[in-house]
Protein backbone atom coordinates (compact mmCIF):
# COMPACT_ATOMS: atom_id res chain seq x y z
CA UNK A 1 0.00 0.00 0.00
CA UNK A 2 1.17 3.51 -0.85
CA UNK A 3 0.24 6.78 0.86
CA UNK A 4 0.68 9.81 -1.42
CA UNK A 5 -0.65 13.25 -2.21
CA UNK A 6 -3.72 13.15 -4.41
CA UNK A 7 -3.74 14.61 -7.90
CA UNK A 8 -6.54 15.76 -10.17
CA UNK A 9 -6.23 12.37 -11.94
CA UNK A 10 -7.54 10.80 -8.71
CA UNK A 11 -10.74 12.82 -8.78
CA UNK A 12 -13.07 10.07 -10.10
CA UNK A 13 -12.02 7.70 -7.31
CA UNK A 14 -12.14 10.49 -4.71
CA UNK A 15 -15.68 11.35 -5.79
CA UNK A 16 -16.67 7.70 -5.34
CA UNK A 17 -15.22 7.84 -1.82
CA UNK A 18 -17.18 11.05 -1.19
CA UNK A 19 -20.38 9.33 -2.22
CA UNK A 20 -19.65 6.38 0.11
CA UNK A 21 -18.96 8.77 2.96
CA UNK A 22 -22.20 10.67 2.28
CA UNK A 23 -24.17 7.42 2.54
CA UNK A 24 -22.37 6.47 5.78
CA UNK A 25 -22.52 9.85 7.51
CA UNK A 26 -25.52 10.60 9.73
CA UNK A 27 -26.44 13.80 7.87
CA UNK A 28 -29.50 14.17 5.68
CA UNK A 29 -27.88 16.20 2.92
CA UNK A 30 -27.61 15.58 -0.79
CA UNK A 31 -24.20 14.56 -2.13
CA UNK A 32 -22.79 17.00 -4.70
CA UNK A 33 -20.08 15.56 -6.96
CA UNK A 34 -19.48 18.97 -8.55
CA UNK A 35 -19.12 20.72 -5.21
CA UNK A 36 -16.94 17.92 -3.85
CA UNK A 37 -14.64 18.11 -6.89
CA UNK A 38 -14.24 21.89 -6.47
CA UNK A 39 -13.61 21.50 -2.72
CA UNK A 40 -10.98 18.80 -3.22
CA UNK A 41 -9.25 20.65 -6.07
CA UNK A 42 -8.97 23.77 -3.89
CA UNK A 43 -7.52 21.75 -1.00
CA UNK A 44 -5.01 20.07 -3.31
CA UNK A 45 -3.67 23.61 -3.81
CA UNK A 46 -4.01 25.15 -0.35
CA UNK A 47 -4.40 22.26 2.09
CA UNK A 48 -3.88 18.54 1.98
CA UNK A 49 -5.52 15.65 0.17
CA UNK A 50 -3.73 12.34 0.60
CA UNK A 51 -4.77 8.90 -0.56
CA UNK A 52 -4.06 5.30 0.35
CA UNK A 53 -3.59 3.31 -2.83
CA UNK A 54 -3.31 -0.42 -3.41
CA UNK A 55 -3.08 -2.05 -6.84
CA UNK A 56 -3.91 1.26 -8.59
CA UNK A 57 -7.09 1.60 -6.52
CA UNK A 58 -7.64 4.31 -3.93
CA UNK A 59 -8.78 2.61 -0.73
CA UNK A 60 -8.86 5.65 1.54
CA UNK A 61 -8.22 9.37 1.82
CA UNK A 62 -7.60 12.13 4.33
CA UNK A 63 -8.33 15.80 3.69
CA UNK A 64 -7.14 18.66 5.88
CA UNK A 65 -6.52 22.37 6.17
CA UNK A 66 -4.51 24.77 8.33
CA UNK A 67 -5.97 27.73 10.19
CA UNK A 68 -4.80 30.05 12.94
CA UNK A 69 -6.18 29.41 16.40
CA UNK A 70 -8.84 32.09 16.82
CA UNK A 71 -7.66 33.02 20.31
CA UNK A 72 -3.93 32.63 19.57
CA UNK A 73 -3.45 33.58 15.90
CA UNK A 74 0.30 32.90 16.00
CA UNK A 75 -0.44 29.20 16.44
CA UNK A 76 -1.79 27.00 13.67
CA UNK A 77 -4.28 24.15 13.91
CA UNK A 78 -4.33 21.38 11.33
CA UNK A 79 -7.91 20.18 11.03
CA UNK A 80 -8.98 16.96 9.42
CA UNK A 81 -11.96 17.74 7.19
CA UNK A 82 -12.56 14.24 5.86
CA UNK A 83 -11.08 10.83 6.53
CA UNK A 84 -12.32 7.63 4.99
CA UNK A 85 -11.08 4.08 4.48
CA UNK A 86 -13.10 1.55 2.49
CA UNK A 87 -14.79 -0.97 4.75
CA UNK A 88 -12.75 -3.89 3.39
CA UNK A 89 -9.50 -2.08 4.29
CA UNK A 90 -10.42 -0.81 7.76
CA UNK A 91 -8.51 -3.61 9.46
CA UNK A 92 -5.40 -2.79 7.43
CA UNK A 93 -2.78 -0.17 8.23
CA UNK A 94 -4.33 2.31 5.76
CA UNK A 95 -6.20 4.29 8.42
CA UNK A 96 -3.15 4.71 10.64
CA UNK A 97 -0.84 5.47 7.73
CA UNK A 98 -3.20 8.20 6.50
CA UNK A 99 -3.31 9.75 9.98
CA UNK A 100 0.49 9.56 10.30
CA UNK A 101 0.90 11.26 6.90
CA UNK A 102 -1.54 13.98 7.99
CA UNK A 103 0.40 14.46 11.23
CA UNK A 104 3.71 14.75 9.33
CA UNK A 105 2.20 17.34 6.97
CA UNK A 106 0.78 19.29 9.92
CA UNK A 107 4.12 19.32 11.73
CA UNK A 108 6.02 20.31 8.58
CA UNK A 109 3.47 23.09 8.01
CA UNK A 110 4.04 24.55 11.47
CA UNK A 111 0.85 23.39 13.20
CA UNK A 112 0.89 23.05 16.99
CA UNK A 113 -2.38 21.20 17.30
CA UNK A 114 -4.14 18.59 15.19
CA UNK A 115 -7.88 17.97 15.32
CA UNK A 116 -9.49 14.76 14.15
CA UNK A 117 -13.22 14.06 14.05
CA UNK A 118 -15.11 10.84 14.41
CA UNK A 119 -18.70 10.29 13.45
CA UNK A 120 -21.26 9.09 15.91
CA UNK A 121 -22.93 6.02 14.48
CA UNK A 122 -25.85 5.07 16.68
CA UNK A 123 -24.42 5.34 20.19
CA UNK A 124 -20.87 4.50 19.10
CA UNK A 125 -17.84 6.49 17.95
CA UNK A 126 -16.02 3.81 15.95
CA UNK A 127 -12.79 5.78 15.38
CA UNK A 128 -12.45 6.96 18.99
CA UNK A 129 -10.41 4.02 20.29
CA UNK A 130 -7.97 4.33 17.35
CA UNK A 131 -7.46 8.03 18.04
CA UNK A 132 -6.80 7.30 21.71
CA UNK A 133 -4.21 4.63 20.82
CA UNK A 134 -2.47 7.24 18.64
CA UNK A 135 -2.28 9.73 21.51
CA UNK A 136 -5.35 11.88 20.83
CA UNK A 137 -7.69 12.93 23.60
CA UNK A 138 -11.25 14.17 23.48
CA UNK A 139 -11.15 17.93 23.83
CA UNK A 140 -14.32 19.05 22.09
CA UNK A 141 -17.47 17.55 20.62
CA UNK A 142 -19.38 18.85 17.65
CA UNK A 143 -23.15 19.09 17.80
CA UNK A 144 -25.13 19.31 14.60
CA UNK A 145 -28.59 20.61 13.85
CA UNK A 146 -30.33 20.47 10.52
CA UNK A 147 -32.12 23.69 9.70
JOURNOR-V371079 format. One record per backbone hydrogen bond with DSSP energy under -1.0 kcal/mol. CO is the residue of the C=O (numbers start at 1). NH is the residue of the N-H. E is the energy in kcal/mol with one decimal. If there is no record, write none. Layout:
# JOURNOR-V371079
co:CO nh:NH e:E
co:CO nh:NH e:E
This chain:
# JOURNOR-V371079
co:2 nh:53 e:-3.1
co:4 nh:51 e:-3.0
co:7 nh:10 e:-1.8
co:8 nh:11 e:-1.6
co:10 nh:14 e:-2.5
co:11 nh:15 e:-2.8
co:12 nh:16 e:-1.5
co:13 nh:17 e:-2.0
co:14 nh:18 e:-2.5
co:15 nh:19 e:-2.0
co:16 nh:20 e:-2.0
co:17 nh:21 e:-2.8
co:18 nh:22 e:-2.3
co:19 nh:23 e:-1.7
co:20 nh:24 e:-1.6
co:21 nh:25 e:-3.0
co:27 nh:29 e:-1.3
co:32 nh:36 e:-2.7
co:33 nh:37 e:-2.5
co:34 nh:38 e:-2.1
co:35 nh:39 e:-2.5
co:36 nh:40 e:-2.8
co:37 nh:41 e:-2.5
co:38 nh:42 e:-2.2
co:39 nh:43 e:-2.1
co:40 nh:44 e:-1.9
co:42 nh:46 e:-2.4
co:43 nh:47 e:-1.9
co:48 nh:64 e:-2.5
co:49 nh:6 e:-3.3
co:50 nh:62 e:-2.3
co:51 nh:4 e:-2.2
co:52 nh:59 e:-2.7
co:52 nh:60 e:-1.1
co:53 nh:2 e:-2.7
co:54 nh:57 e:-1.3
co:57 nh:54 e:-2.9
co:59 nh:86 e:-3.2
co:60 nh:52 e:-2.4
co:61 nh:84 e:-2.5
co:62 nh:50 e:-2.7
co:63 nh:81 e:-3.5
co:63 nh:82 e:-1.6
co:64 nh:48 e:-2.3
co:65 nh:79 e:-2.9
co:67 nh:77 e:-3.3
co:69 nh:72 e:-1.1
co:72 nh:75 e:-2.8
co:75 nh:69 e:-3.1
co:76 nh:112 e:-2.7
co:76 nh:113 e:-1.4
co:77 nh:67 e:-1.9
co:78 nh:115 e:-2.6
co:79 nh:65 e:-1.9
co:82 nh:63 e:-3.0
co:84 nh:61 e:-2.6
co:86 nh:89 e:-2.0
co:87 nh:90 e:-1.0
co:89 nh:92 e:-1.4
co:93 nh:97 e:-2.9
co:94 nh:98 e:-2.4
co:95 nh:99 e:-2.0
co:96 nh:100 e:-2.9
co:97 nh:101 e:-2.2
co:98 nh:102 e:-2.2
co:99 nh:103 e:-2.8
co:100 nh:104 e:-2.3
co:101 nh:105 e:-2.3
co:102 nh:106 e:-2.6
co:103 nh:107 e:-2.6
co:104 nh:108 e:-2.6
co:105 nh:109 e:-1.7
co:106 nh:111 e:-2.6
co:107 nh:110 e:-1.5
co:113 nh:78 e:-2.9
co:115 nh:80 e:-2.5
co:121 nh:124 e:-2.1
co:124 nh:121 e:-3.1
co:125 nh:128 e:-1.4
co:127 nh:131 e:-2.3
co:128 nh:132 e:-2.4
co:129 nh:133 e:-2.1
co:130 nh:134 e:-1.6
co:131 nh:136 e:-2.7
co:132 nh:135 e:-1.6
